Amino acid sequence: MRTLKGKTVFITGGSRGIGLAIALRCARDGANVTIAAKTAEPHPKLEGTIYSSVQEIEAAGGQGLACQVDIRDEQMVEDAVSQTVSKFGGIDVLINNASAISLTPTLQTEMKRYDLMHNVNTRGTFMVSKACIPHLLKSENGHVLNISPPLNMDAKWFGPHVAYTMAKFGMSMCVLGMAEEFRDKSLAFNALWPRTTIATAAIKNLLGGENAIKGSRKPEIMADAAHIILCRNASENSGNFYIDDEVLASAGIDDLSGYAVDPKATLLPDFFVEPV
């Protein structure tokens, strides 16, 4: 399968950044896209709402559905899944993109921040997957793609921010476990993570403003990599921890200069992966 035309994609946290970029890439194929995210009103420091995202999706050639969802709330998740199935007839793809981050060491991590990261990243991913799986199993090529890193037990990834690493790896453990649980069901569970930092609000706010953005790649690299994965045969591609540039290379795309925010800047490696 080379296109997502007519497929229904459910994306958490898709009102901006990587989630929105993936949504727009799917929309260009003619996909139906549900944006399940919290932002319904414009934020003074963050671009995009669920409604502006749907406008962009429809301008790109897809059909959109805006659902205000806090993925910590089970009823809101179930309602959004039901609305999606009612409007589009099913679900073919789930993108677990919503995430919370705090790069704090143990003694500086407030428990409310710890709880937020684990409730959004690990619990939220598990719960949204659980709600969508009954519908995904009915798809002829069902995919779950978590925006989470490869499982690397090197202590250097834990020491600086153990709470965040645990929460993010929880998303990847969902891939590991669910891929095995549903291996005979032709439903794929995979993870995708960037080699470099991606130019998003989170990177700008956490890693040094404009300098961090200059050393990043555009969210479109993750969108193009996700599209390649989602168009593969689900029964033959499950349980993988993909890196964006490796996915593109596997499709014959080696020139990544167009994804750089500033082609002259040195690229910054993301967490959990080694630079090349």
Beta strands, then each sheet from edge to edge (+ up, - down):
strand 1: 8-12
strand 2: 32-37
strand 3: 63-68
strand 4: 93-96
strand 5: 142-146
strand 6: 187-193
strand 7: 241-243
sheet 1: 3+ 2+ 1+ 4+ 5+ 6+ 7+
end
